[in-house]
Amino acid sequence: MSSALVPPPAPALRRCDDLAAILRDALIFENDPSMNEEHLLRQTQRLLESLDAGGIPHVLVGGLALLQYVDVRNTRDIDLILATEDLPRLPGFVLREKNEWFATGDCGPLRVDLLLTANPFFAEVATKHSRPRQFLDSTLQCATPEGIILLKLYALPSLYRQGSITRADLYETDILQLLRLDPVTDDALLAQLRPHVSDTDLKALAAVLTDIRNRFNGQNRFA
């Protein structure tokens, strides 16, 4: 389990001022007539500026973070690691659902999904696996490739138990793409997950990582 992929030379990080184009493309893809593109982009910029100017501790995760590194599906959601006490500081945020570790809501037409730092694993990822990045006119903390991999691995057991096979398959594909850029070993990933998942889930995740690396090696044979 200690083997690591030998990655190709890492491409330059994507220009994050393309965020507006990413959100616009997602709107077009969804073909939702109720969505107003200008309103969505304005609300997005307002939210990002509030995180930056308001000094709200946060980490951008999910699709927009992933799009910095790899070509993946479009998204019109914003996913953040955030503290529960900072929810009232998000401008125009309307809370829909919340439990101890997760919350979801809307900022106008923008869906916002939150991973709350009450979960020690989310807090650890936010502290150890984020970096500042420029989005539009704001500087945000954004998850690193290793941070995104860890979050997706952490989510996989729950997705499979819920029967969300399609979503789990997408997560595994995202992990494969990120592992091509980041030489982190299986042992390093599993060591960070170990305090936060059951022994049974950890063993299953080790098998998932082995399968993902085998898929990567199979792709290399046809490169």
C-alpha positions as a LaTeX table, in Angstrom:
\begin{tabular}{lrrr}
\hline
Residue & $x$ (\AA) & $y$ (\AA) & $z$ (\AA) \\
\hline
Met1 & 0.00 & 0.00 & 0.00 \\
Ser2 & 3.01 & 2.27 & 0.14 \\
Ser3 & 3.41 & 2.61 & $-3.63$ \\
Ala4 & 2.69 & 5.95 & $-5.22$ \\
Leu5 & 1.84 & 6.87 & $-8.76$ \\
Val6 & 4.64 & 8.51 & $-10.66$ \\
Pro7 & 2.80 & 11.58 & $-11.94$ \\
Pro8 & 3.38 & 13.38 & $-15.22$ \\
Pro9 & 4.65 & 16.95 & $-14.95$ \\
Ala10 & 1.92 & 18.86 & $-13.15$ \\
Pro11 & 0.11 & 21.43 & $-15.31$ \\
Ala12 & $-0.19$ & 25.00 & $-14.18$ \\
Leu13 & $-3.17$ & 25.59 & $-11.91$ \\
Arg14 & $-6.21$ & 26.86 & $-13.71$ \\
Arg15 & $-6.94$ & 30.56 & $-13.74$ \\
Cys16 & $-9.60$ & 30.91 & $-11.08$ \\
Asp17 & $-10.94$ & 34.09 & $-12.62$ \\
Asp18 & $-12.65$ & 31.63 & $-15.01$ \\
Leu19 & $-15.11$ & 30.93 & $-12.20$ \\
Ala20 & $-17.83$ & 32.98 & $-13.91$ \\
Ala21 & $-17.44$ & 30.94 & $-17.09$ \\
Ile22 & $-17.63$ & 27.67 & $-15.10$ \\
Leu23 & $-20.87$ & 28.70 & $-13.43$ \\
Arg24 & $-22.28$ & 30.00 & $-16.70$ \\
Asp25 & $-21.50$ & 26.72 & $-18.46$ \\
Ala26 & $-23.21$ & 24.81 & $-15.66$ \\
Leu27 & $-26.34$ & 26.89 & $-16.14$ \\
Ile28 & $-26.35$ & 26.22 & $-19.86$ \\
Phe29 & $-25.80$ & 22.50 & $-19.25$ \\
Glu30 & $-28.70$ & 22.28 & $-16.81$ \\
Asn31 & $-30.96$ & 24.30 & $-19.17$ \\
Asp32 & $-32.96$ & 25.59 & $-16.24$ \\
Pro33 & $-35.18$ & 28.48 & $-17.46$ \\
Ser34 & $-35.70$ & 29.69 & $-13.89$ \\
Met35 & $-32.00$ & 30.54 & $-13.54$ \\
Asn36 & $-30.81$ & 34.06 & $-14.25$ \\
Glu37 & $-27.14$ & 34.01 & $-15.24$ \\
Glu38 & $-26.41$ & 37.58 & $-14.21$ \\
His39 & $-28.07$ & 37.11 & $-10.83$ \\
Leu40 & $-26.15$ & 33.89 & $-10.21$ \\
Leu41 & $-22.78$ & 35.45 & $-10.99$ \\
Arg42 & $-23.54$ & 38.56 & $-8.93$ \\
Gln43 & $-24.57$ & 36.46 & $-5.93$ \\
Thr44 & $-21.48$ & 34.31 & $-6.30$ \\
Gln45 & $-19.19$ & 37.31 & $-6.30$ \\
Arg46 & $-20.99$ & 38.75 & $-3.28$ \\
Leu47 & $-20.50$ & 35.51 & $-1.36$ \\
Leu48 & $-16.82$ & 35.24 & $-2.27$ \\
Glu49 & $-16.15$ & 38.87 & $-1.37$ \\
Ser50 & $-17.82$ & 38.39 & 2.01 \\
Leu51 & $-15.56$ & 35.41 & 2.80 \\
Asp52 & $-12.48$ & 37.42 & 1.87 \\
Ala53 & $-13.29$ & 40.89 & 3.18 \\
Gly54 & $-15.13$ & 39.58 & 6.24 \\
Gly55 & $-12.25$ & 37.37 & 7.29 \\
Ile56 & $-14.54$ & 34.35 & 7.58 \\
Pro57 & $-12.40$ & 31.21 & 8.04 \\
His58 & $-13.25$ & 28.85 & 5.18 \\
Val59 & $-11.92$ & 26.39 & 2.63 \\
Leu60 & $-13.38$ & 25.98 & $-0.85$ \\
Val61 & $-13.91$ & 22.30 & $-1.68$ \\
Gly62 & $-16.10$ & 20.36 & $-4.11$ \\
Gly63 & $-16.42$ & 20.95 & $-7.82$ \\
Leu64 & $-14.98$ & 24.46 & $-8.03$ \\
Ala65 & $-11.88$ & 23.42 & $-6.08$ \\
Leu66 & $-11.50$ & 20.30 & $-8.20$ \\
Leu67 & $-11.75$ & 22.31 & $-11.43$ \\
Gln68 & $-8.46$ & 24.01 & $-10.57$ \\
Tyr69 & $-6.60$ & 20.80 & $-11.20$ \\
Val70 & $-8.50$ & 18.53 & $-13.59$ \\
Asp71 & $-11.17$ & 18.56 & $-16.27$ \\
Val72 & $-14.39$ & 17.47 & $-14.63$ \\
Arg73 & $-18.12$ & 18.09 & $-14.87$ \\
Asn74 & $-19.43$ & 21.60 & $-14.45$ \\
Thr75 & $-20.98$ & 22.74 & $-11.20$ \\
Arg76 & $-23.19$ & 25.57 & $-10.06$ \\
Asp77 & $-22.77$ & 24.75 & $-6.37$ \\
Ile78 & $-20.29$ & 26.25 & $-3.92$ \\
Asp79 & $-18.94$ & 23.81 & $-1.35$ \\
Leu80 & $-17.16$ & 25.15 & 1.72 \\
Ile81 & $-15.66$ & 23.97 & 4.98 \\
Leu82 & $-16.98$ & 26.45 & 7.54 \\
Ala83 & $-17.63$ & 26.80 & 11.27 \\
Thr84 & $-21.25$ & 26.68 & 12.40 \\
Glu85 & $-20.94$ & 30.01 & 14.19 \\
Asp86 & $-20.02$ & 31.71 & 10.90 \\
Leu87 & $-23.24$ & 30.74 & 9.10 \\
Pro88 & $-24.98$ & 34.04 & 10.00 \\
Arg89 & $-22.10$ & 35.96 & 8.39 \\
Leu90 & $-22.83$ & 34.58 & 4.91 \\
Pro91 & $-24.77$ & 37.32 & 3.08 \\
Gly92 & $-28.22$ & 36.29 & 1.92 \\
Phe93 & $-27.72$ & 32.69 & 3.03 \\
Val94 & $-30.98$ & 30.81 & 3.61 \\
Leu95 & $-30.46$ & 27.62 & 5.57 \\
Arg96 & $-32.35$ & 24.58 & 4.24 \\
Glu97 & $-31.00$ & 21.65 & 6.22 \\
Lys98 & $-28.44$ & 21.24 & 8.98 \\
Asn99 & $-27.08$ & 18.58 & 11.27 \\
Glu100 & $-23.97$ & 18.43 & 13.41 \\
Trp101 & $-21.53$ & 18.08 & 10.51 \\
Phe102 & $-23.32$ & 19.30 & 7.38 \\
Ala103 & $-25.53$ & 22.15 & 6.24 \\
Thr104 & $-27.04$ & 23.18 & 2.94 \\
Gly105 & $-28.81$ & 26.31 & 1.81 \\
Asp106 & $-29.07$ & 28.95 & $-0.87$ \\
Cys107 & $-27.66$ & 32.37 & $-1.61$ \\
Gly108 & $-30.25$ & 33.50 & $-4.11$ \\
Pro109 & $-29.95$ & 31.06 & $-7.05$ \\
Leu110 & $-26.63$ & 29.72 & $-5.76$ \\
Arg111 & $-26.69$ & 26.43 & $-3.84$ \\
Val112 & $-24.19$ & 26.35 & $-0.96$ \\
Asp113 & $-23.18$ & 23.05 & 0.64 \\
Leu114 & $-21.22$ & 23.25 & 3.89 \\
Leu115 & $-18.94$ & 20.83 & 5.71 \\
Leu116 & $-18.84$ & 22.03 & 9.29 \\
Thr117 & $-15.67$ & 22.14 & 11.38 \\
Ala118 & $-17.54$ & 20.48 & 14.26 \\
Asn119 & $-16.35$ & 17.36 & 12.45 \\
Pro120 & $-12.67$ & 17.01 & 13.47 \\
Phe121 & $-11.74$ & 15.52 & 10.09 \\
Phe122 & $-13.11$ & 18.51 & 8.18 \\
Ala123 & $-11.29$ & 20.85 & 10.57 \\
Glu124 & $-8.06$ & 18.91 & 10.00 \\
Val125 & $-8.37$ & 19.11 & 6.21 \\
Ala126 & $-9.05$ & 22.84 & 6.45 \\
Thr127 & $-5.96$ & 23.37 & 8.59 \\
Lys128 & $-3.49$ & 21.09 & 6.83 \\
His129 & $-4.62$ & 20.92 & 3.20 \\
Ser130 & $-5.57$ & 24.35 & 1.90 \\
Arg131 & $-3.84$ & 27.21 & 0.12 \\
Pro132 & $-4.84$ & 30.75 & $-0.89$ \\
Arg133 & $-6.12$ & 31.15 & $-4.45$ \\
Gln134 & $-7.54$ & 34.07 & $-6.42$ \\
Phe135 & $-11.20$ & 33.78 & $-7.42$ \\
Leu136 & $-12.63$ & 36.74 & $-9.35$ \\
Asp137 & $-11.59$ & 39.71 & $-7.17$ \\
Ser138 & $-11.28$ & 37.72 & $-3.93$ \\
Thr139 & $-8.61$ & 35.59 & $-2.29$ \\
Leu140 & $-10.02$ & 32.35 & $-0.93$ \\
Gln141 & $-8.57$ & 29.37 & 0.89 \\
Cys142 & $-8.92$ & 26.39 & $-1.42$ \\
Ala143 & $-8.36$ & 22.69 & $-0.81$ \\
Thr144 & $-5.19$ & 21.13 & $-2.23$ \\
Pro145 & $-5.36$ & 17.97 & $-4.38$ \\
Glu146 & $-4.52$ & 15.85 & $-1.33$ \\
Gly147 & $-7.26$ & 17.58 & 0.67 \\
Ile148 & $-9.86$ & 16.87 & $-2.02$ \\
Ile149 & $-8.74$ & 13.23 & $-2.26$ \\
Leu150 & $-9.11$ & 12.82 & 1.51 \\
Leu151 & $-12.60$ & 14.34 & 1.54 \\
Lys152 & $-13.77$ & 12.11 & $-1.29$ \\
Leu153 & $-12.34$ & 8.98 & 0.31 \\
Tyr154 & $-14.01$ & 9.92 & 3.60 \\
Ala155 & $-17.37$ & 10.24 & 1.81 \\
Leu156 & $-17.19$ & 6.97 & $-0.15$ \\
Pro157 & $-18.30$ & 4.48 & 2.56 \\
Ser158 & $-21.42$ & 6.52 & 3.25 \\
Leu159 & $-22.23$ & 6.81 & $-0.47$ \\
Tyr160 & $-21.99$ & 3.06 & $-0.95$ \\
Arg161 & $-24.10$ & 2.34 & 2.14 \\
Gln162 & $-26.76$ & 4.72 & 0.76 \\
Gly163 & $-26.69$ & 3.00 & $-2.63$ \\
Ser164 & $-25.41$ & 6.14 & $-4.37$ \\
Ile165 & $-23.32$ & 4.08 & $-6.78$ \\
Thr166 & $-23.21$ & 6.61 & $-9.63$ \\
Arg167 & $-21.98$ & 9.37 & $-7.34$ \\
Ala168 & $-19.44$ & 7.04 & $-5.74$ \\
Asp169 & $-18.12$ & 6.12 & $-9.20$ \\
Leu170 & $-17.69$ & 9.83 & $-9.98$ \\
Tyr171 & $-15.77$ & 10.33 & $-6.73$ \\
Glu172 & $-13.45$ & 7.44 & $-7.57$ \\
Thr173 & $-12.80$ & 8.93 & $-11.01$ \\
Asp174 & $-12.02$ & 12.30 & $-9.41$ \\
Ile175 & $-9.59$ & 10.59 & $-7.03$ \\
Leu176 & $-7.88$ & 8.82 & $-9.93$ \\
Gln177 & $-7.37$ & 12.10 & $-11.78$ \\
Leu178 & $-5.99$ & 13.85 & $-8.71$ \\
Leu179 & $-3.63$ & 10.99 & $-7.89$ \\
Arg180 & $-2.04$ & 11.52 & $-11.29$ \\
Leu181 & $-1.02$ & 14.99 & $-10.12$ \\
Asp182 & $-0.14$ & 14.32 & $-6.48$ \\
Pro183 & 2.42 & 11.64 & $-5.51$ \\
Val184 & 0.86 & 11.01 & $-2.09$ \\
Thr185 & 1.04 & 7.35 & $-1.03$ \\
Asp186 & $-1.81$ & 5.11 & 0.05 \\
Asp187 & $-0.22$ & 4.76 & 3.48 \\
Ala188 & $-0.13$ & 8.54 & 3.94 \\
Leu189 & $-3.79$ & 8.89 & 2.97 \\
Leu190 & $-4.96$ & 5.99 & 5.13 \\
Ala191 & $-2.95$ & 7.21 & 8.12 \\
Gln192 & $-4.86$ & 10.50 & 8.03 \\
Leu193 & $-8.21$ & 8.75 & 7.66 \\
Arg194 & $-7.57$ & 6.13 & 10.35 \\
Pro195 & $-8.63$ & 8.26 & 13.38 \\
His196 & $-11.87$ & 9.26 & 11.66 \\
Val197 & $-13.29$ & 6.06 & 10.12 \\
Ser198 & $-13.98$ & 2.54 & 11.34 \\
Asp199 & $-11.46$ & $-0.26$ & 10.81 \\
Thr200 & $-13.89$ & $-1.91$ & 8.39 \\
Asp201 & $-14.22$ & 1.25 & 6.32 \\
Leu202 & $-10.46$ & 1.82 & 6.38 \\
Lys203 & $-9.86$ & $-1.67$ & 4.99 \\
Ala204 & $-12.44$ & $-1.05$ & 2.25 \\
Leu205 & $-10.83$ & 2.28 & 1.37 \\
Ala206 & $-7.43$ & 0.59 & 1.09 \\
Ala207 & $-8.97$ & $-1.78$ & $-1.47$ \\
Val208 & $-10.54$ & 1.17 & $-3.32$ \\
Leu209 & $-7.16$ & 2.90 & $-3.58$ \\
Thr210 & $-5.54$ & $-0.30$ & $-4.88$ \\
Asp211 & $-8.27$ & $-0.60$ & $-7.51$ \\
Ile212 & $-7.89$ & 3.05 & $-8.54$ \\
Arg213 & $-4.14$ & 2.68 & $-8.95$ \\
Asn214 & $-4.64$ & $-0.49$ & $-11.02$ \\
Arg215 & $-7.01$ & 1.44 & $-13.28$ \\
Phe216 & $-4.40$ & 4.17 & $-13.65$ \\
Asn217 & $-1.70$ & 1.65 & $-14.57$ \\
Gly218 & $-4.05$ & 0.06 & $-17.11$ \\
Gln219 & $-4.60$ & 3.45 & $-18.73$ \\
Asn220 & $-0.84$ & 3.99 & $-18.93$ \\
Arg221 & $-0.43$ & 0.84 & $-21.02$ \\
Phe222 & $-2.51$ & 2.43 & $-23.76$ \\
Ala223 & $-1.01$ & 5.95 & $-23.49$ \\
\hline
\end{tabular}
